[in-house]
Amino acid sequence: MQTLREVIEEARDAHRGIGHFNVSDSNQLNAVVEASKNTSLPVIIGASEGERKFFGVRALAAVVAAMKAQMNRTYLNADHTYSLELVKEAIDAGFDAVIFDGSHLSLEENIAQTRAAVAYARASGRDVLVEGEIGRIGTSSKLLDKAPEDIDTELTTPDDAARFVRETGVDLLAPAVGTMHGRLKSGPMPRINAQRIEEIREAAGVPLVLHGGSGSTDEDFVAAVKAGISIVHINTDIRIAYRKGIEAGLSKDADEIAPYRFLQPGVDGVRAETERYLKLFALK
């Protein structure tokens, strides 16, 4: 059975990207896994602190472990974790990877706390990948009226990226390269800076992760993967597809009370969106 590290290295060598999709419940989870099966492509399932609390940390880890036993190349990541306590909780529960997000801290404090997260992962007895984040990306996967004013000016520098990786020992790095968490209610999304991705990739020497991808153009995604992005995070678009599908299911029959009937269009929407992104990131 391939480890997540091996799958990432394989994709990196082939200049392909791996899709990372957040879930809040078993319906979304099933849809994402089905998309991976239909496309024969690996997938990373993400869950933020709030999503893990809603699903249950150990319940989610157990369900994904059972799925992995049936279908290799399904992996679980503890997305955007802001405390070492919750990093440890996810590692102890069996997650394949964790993100310690100290991007809101000073670079020095971010390095110190991320280093502690790496140390705990290394002592776990499993090959748990640790991702760090530096730069301005934002924190919320929701619909926004406008982009933060500094989203395209506070980009991660190659020098900071190299220092961060060197002093923390992280396996993966999420830099700020022009994207933002969430999606604008209207208008074009900020552009992905492919040139900065290439510069950071050369300086950092570890696989790079693109956060805040929802709403970006296909052309920007392809350019980002070719420039050196190994993993692409999608959350807001998954949430939108789920909600729109459920709304369609409820509007179809106002008297329907069977959840598996009015939820199914939401599941179908998540699966279709995930399949599209998996193929796009794999450059297929």
ABEGO torsion letter per residue (X at the ends): XBBAAAAAAAAAAAGBBBBBBBBABAAAAAAAAAAAAAAGBBBBBBBBAAAAAAAEAAAAAAAAAAAAAABBGBBBBBBGBABAAAAAAAAAAGBABBBBBAAABBAAAAAAAAAAAAAAAAAAGBBBBBBBBBEBAEABBBBBABBBAAAAABBBBAAAAAAAAAAAGBABBBBBAGBBBEBBABEBBBBBBAAAAAAAAAAAGBBBBBBGABGBBAAAAAAAAAAGBABBBBAAAAAAAAAAAAAAAAAABAABABAAAAAAAAAAAAAAAAAAAAAAAAGX
